[in-house]
Amino acid sequence: MAFAAAGVAAALSPLTGRDYLSSADFSAAETASLLELAVQLKTGDRRIDLGNRVLGLIFTKASTRTRVSFQVAMARLGGQTVDLNPTVTQLGRGEPLQDTARVLSRYCDVLAVRTFAQQEIADYAYWATVPVINALTDLEHPCQALADFLTMRETHGDLAGQTLAYIGDGNNVAHSLMLCGALLGVNVRIACPEEFEPLPGVLDQARSMAQHGASIEVISDPVKAVSGAQAV
């Protein structure tokens, strides 16, 4: 799915000020436009100046790639990041989350939160007055899914009808791949032992969202899962 620069801008305009807590938070068109913008930024066809806007990183879980990705992206786009690790802020001393979210909203233009419970990031979004991005919870990892499908788009073109096979625990990454893949029309196959399958509720949600006839499958045979897949 290709977009002209003006079309991308128009499609992304409704995203201003919104949170991204789940891969299901954006529509199919919004998600596709977000990937198109990423392609344009990588190729130099489009430039964005964040004008010294500040991203606050609240990471209660360890991170290498996600943290560095956010930091480097903000730096290259003219923004800044501040590390708000709870061990070095008042959060670590029992300050209520709602107070922290309100105060940080005065200093930061956006918050990226990496934590355990999905409800905690939902609480940040509720109390903050700036957008909140899910940088990983136990339930989802939407930014990882976007990055994976961006790679598929770069290597295979139009994503609709492509197949992604995921081999492993039906965890947060699997959940977001199913949801994001469904929106983009990608066939997603999750191969894992029965006791490690994705949550039934997330699977049902992904299937209900599927675009362009995409299928979302959970199977136990990894060989069957990778057969004919464009990405594993």
C-alpha positions as CSV (number, residue, x, y, z in Angstrom):
1,M,0.0,0.0,0.0
2,A,1.7,3.2,-1.2
3,F,0.9,6.8,-0.1
4,A,2.0,10.2,-1.4
5,A,3.5,12.4,1.2
6,A,0.3,14.5,1.4
7,G,-1.7,11.4,1.9
8,V,0.5,10.2,4.7
9,A,0.2,13.5,6.5
10,A,-3.6,13.5,6.2
11,A,-3.8,9.9,7.4
12,L,-1.6,10.6,10.4
13,S,-3.2,13.8,11.4
14,P,-5.9,12.1,13.5
15,L,-3.1,10.5,15.6
16,T,-2.0,13.8,17.1
17,G,-2.2,13.6,20.9
18,R,-3.3,10.0,21.0
19,D,-1.9,7.2,23.1
20,Y,-0.4,4.0,21.6
21,L,-1.0,1.3,24.2
22,S,-2.0,-1.6,22.0
23,S,-1.5,-2.5,18.3
24,A,-5.2,-2.3,18.1
25,D,-5.3,1.4,19.0
26,F,-4.8,2.6,15.5
27,S,-6.9,1.8,12.4
28,A,-5.7,-0.2,9.5
29,A,-5.2,3.0,7.4
30,E,-3.4,4.8,10.3
31,T,-1.1,1.8,10.9
32,A,-0.2,1.6,7.2
33,S,0.4,5.3,7.0
34,L,2.7,5.1,10.0
35,L,4.8,2.5,8.3
36,E,4.9,4.6,5.1
37,L,6.1,7.6,7.1
38,A,8.9,5.4,8.6
39,V,10.0,4.4,5.1
40,Q,10.0,8.0,3.9
41,L,12.1,9.0,6.9
42,K,14.6,6.2,6.3
43,T,15.0,7.0,2.6
44,G,15.3,10.7,3.2
45,D,12.2,11.5,1.2
46,R,10.7,13.2,4.1
47,R,12.2,15.1,7.1
48,I,10.7,15.9,10.5
49,D,12.1,18.4,13.0
50,L,10.8,17.6,16.5
51,G,12.0,21.1,17.6
52,N,13.6,20.0,20.9
53,R,10.5,18.1,22.1
54,V,11.2,15.8,25.0
55,L,10.4,12.1,25.3
56,G,10.3,10.8,28.9
57,L,11.4,7.1,29.2
58,I,9.8,5.3,32.2
59,F,11.3,1.9,32.1
60,T,10.7,-0.4,35.0
61,K,11.9,-3.4,33.0
62,A,15.4,-3.8,31.5
63,S,15.8,-2.8,27.8
64,T,18.5,-2.5,25.2
65,R,17.0,-2.3,21.7
66,T,13.8,-0.5,22.6
67,R,15.5,2.1,24.8
68,V,18.2,2.8,22.3
69,S,15.8,2.9,19.4
70,F,13.7,5.6,21.1
71,Q,16.8,7.6,22.1
72,V,18.5,7.5,18.7
73,A,15.3,8.3,16.9
74,M,14.6,11.3,19.0
75,A,18.1,12.6,18.6
76,R,18.1,12.2,14.9
77,L,14.8,13.9,14.6
78,G,15.8,16.9,16.7
79,G,14.2,15.9,20.0
80,Q,15.6,14.8,23.3
81,T,15.0,12.0,25.8
82,V,15.2,12.0,29.6
83,D,15.6,8.8,31.6
84,L,12.9,8.5,34.3
85,N,13.9,5.1,35.7
86,P,11.7,4.6,38.9
87,T,14.8,3.7,40.9
88,V,16.1,7.2,40.5
89,T,12.8,9.1,40.8
90,Q,10.2,9.5,43.5
91,L,8.3,6.6,42.0
92,G,10.8,4.3,43.7
93,R,9.9,5.9,47.0
94,G,6.2,5.4,46.8
95,E,5.0,8.5,45.0
96,P,1.5,7.8,43.5
97,L,1.5,7.1,39.8
98,Q,-1.1,9.7,39.1
99,D,1.1,12.4,40.7
100,T,4.1,11.3,38.7
101,A,2.1,11.2,35.4
102,R,0.7,14.7,36.0
103,V,4.1,16.2,36.9
104,L,6.0,14.6,34.0
105,S,3.3,15.9,31.6
106,R,4.5,19.4,32.5
107,Y,8.1,18.6,31.5
108,C,7.7,16.1,28.7
109,D,5.9,16.1,25.4
110,V,5.4,12.4,25.3
111,L,6.0,9.4,27.6
112,A,7.2,5.9,26.7
113,V,6.5,3.4,29.4
114,R,8.0,-0.1,29.7
115,T,6.5,-2.0,32.6
116,F,4.8,-5.3,33.6
117,A,1.0,-4.9,33.8
118,Q,-1.0,-3.5,31.0
119,Q,-3.2,-1.8,33.5
120,E,-0.2,0.3,34.8
121,I,0.4,1.8,31.4
122,A,-3.3,2.4,31.0
123,D,-3.2,4.3,34.3
124,Y,-0.3,6.4,33.0
125,A,-2.4,7.2,29.9
126,Y,-5.4,8.1,32.1
127,W,-3.5,10.5,34.4
128,A,-1.0,12.0,31.9
129,T,-2.0,15.0,29.7
130,V,0.5,14.0,27.0
131,P,0.5,10.9,24.8
132,V,1.8,7.7,26.2
133,I,3.5,5.0,24.2
134,N,3.7,1.3,25.2
135,A,7.4,0.4,25.1
136,L,6.5,-3.2,26.3
137,T,4.2,-4.7,28.9
138,D,3.5,-8.3,29.7
139,L,0.5,-8.2,27.4
140,E,1.8,-6.4,24.3
141,H,4.8,-4.9,22.5
142,P,3.3,-2.8,19.7
143,C,6.4,-0.9,18.7
144,Q,8.2,-4.2,18.1
145,A,5.4,-5.4,15.8
146,L,5.6,-2.1,13.9
147,A,9.4,-2.6,13.5
148,D,8.9,-6.2,12.3
149,F,6.3,-5.3,9.7
150,L,8.4,-2.3,8.5
151,T,11.2,-4.8,7.7
152,M,8.7,-7.0,5.9
153,R,7.4,-4.0,3.9
154,E,10.9,-3.0,2.9
155,T,11.9,-6.5,1.8
156,H,8.6,-7.7,0.3
157,G,6.6,-4.6,-0.6
158,D,2.8,-4.6,-0.1
159,L,2.1,-6.4,3.1
160,A,-1.4,-7.6,2.2
161,G,-1.4,-11.3,1.6
162,Q,2.1,-11.9,2.9
163,T,2.7,-14.5,5.6
164,L,4.6,-14.1,8.9
165,A,5.5,-17.1,11.0
166,Y,6.3,-16.7,14.6
167,I,7.9,-19.6,16.5
168,G,8.0,-19.4,20.3
169,D,6.1,-18.5,23.4
170,G,2.7,-16.9,22.7
171,N,3.7,-13.8,24.6
172,N,3.5,-10.0,24.3
173,V,5.3,-9.9,21.0
174,A,3.1,-12.7,19.5
175,H,0.0,-10.7,20.7
176,S,1.1,-7.5,19.0
177,L,2.1,-9.3,15.8
178,M,-1.3,-10.9,15.6
179,L,-3.1,-7.6,16.1
180,C,-0.9,-5.5,13.9
181,G,-0.7,-8.2,11.2
182,A,-4.5,-8.5,11.2
183,L,-4.8,-4.7,10.5
184,L,-2.2,-4.8,7.7
185,G,-3.7,-7.9,6.0
186,V,-0.8,-10.1,6.9
187,N,-1.4,-13.8,7.5
188,V,0.1,-14.5,10.9
189,R,1.0,-18.1,12.1
190,I,1.9,-18.6,15.7
191,A,3.6,-21.9,16.4
192,C,4.0,-22.9,20.1
193,P,3.2,-25.7,22.5
194,E,-0.4,-25.8,23.7
195,E,0.5,-24.6,27.2
196,F,2.2,-21.5,25.8
197,E,-0.5,-20.4,23.3
198,P,-1.5,-16.7,23.1
199,L,-4.4,-15.5,25.2
200,P,-7.7,-16.6,23.7
201,G,-9.1,-13.0,24.0
202,V,-6.3,-11.5,22.0
203,L,-6.6,-14.2,19.4
204,D,-10.3,-13.6,19.0
205,Q,-9.7,-9.8,18.8
206,A,-7.1,-10.3,16.1
207,R,-9.3,-12.5,14.0
208,S,-12.2,-10.0,14.3
209,M,-9.9,-7.2,13.0
210,A,-8.3,-9.1,10.1
211,Q,-8.2,-7.1,6.8
212,H,-8.0,-8.3,3.2
213,G,-8.9,-11.8,4.1
214,A,-5.9,-12.3,6.4
215,S,-5.8,-15.4,8.6
216,I,-4.5,-15.6,12.2
217,E,-3.5,-19.2,13.1
218,V,-2.1,-20.8,16.2
219,I,-0.6,-24.2,15.6
220,S,1.8,-26.6,17.3
221,D,3.9,-27.6,14.2
222,P,6.7,-25.2,13.5
223,V,7.5,-26.8,10.2
224,K,4.0,-26.2,9.0
225,A,4.1,-22.7,10.3
226,V,7.1,-21.6,8.3
227,S,6.0,-23.3,5.1
228,G,5.6,-20.6,2.4
229,A,6.1,-17.8,4.9
230,Q,7.8,-14.6,3.7
231,A,9.3,-13.9,7.2
232,V,10.0,-16.0,10.3
